[in-house]
């Protein structure tokens, strides 16, 4: 009996220790950030303007505004959880080639953006850049685009406003559903400080929604995007399935590129 108590106590200790570590270090699992020197000079092949916006709490947020001649509108782009604007700027240049201006920001802790990070502050930051876009374009010319972790922010904006369209690349139903997949023995819903709930945000969205997801995505499972699609009113969303697509390589598939061009043209 004593041996069983010792084993049980040890297992409980390990479980509690794991829960504490996951709670304390969850930001390191979610946000794979890295900062750039404030004097870093960006270089891209497309005409761009670097901008900085200050938040209500004094944080400085860095972004790139790519411009094109005779644009059809502007894409407000929320990137994934790895890399800064040196990477994402090159990725969104492809959308400029489709005759759109593109505004892409770095989250707090990424690149030149600084400031204490919380879920509510990230949402407020997204709102700040959306309002900036509205100083340049009418709302019916604004496309909101989210990729991976950025799909939660993009969905939140679409639920609050009335952009022309919302495009989601490898989205999650909720961040909790992904955390539960990786750590099924822990009550992640209670411990998760960044539980973006895309399905809930989109309950009030009125714009067309386009979801791109690969069947072989091992980060955010295809079923997550499919579940999000099914949660929306019939006819409001379109699920573009990329057979064999993984989390980071959808751009390599003709189905993705053709679908994106069709939507944006």
ABEGO torsion letter per residue (X at the ends): XAAAAAAAAAAAAAAAAAAAAAAAAAAAAABBBBBBBAABBBBBABBBBBBBBBBAAGBBBBBBBBBBBGBAEBBBBBBBABEBAAAAAAAAAAAAAAGBBBBBBBBBGBEABBEBBBAAAAAAAAAAAAAAAAAABBAAABBBBBBEAAAAAAAAAAAABBBABBBBBGBBABAAAAAAAABAABBAAAABABBBBAAAAAAABABBBBBBBBAABAABBAAAAAAAAAABBBGABBBBBBBGBBAAAAAABAAAAAAAAAAAX
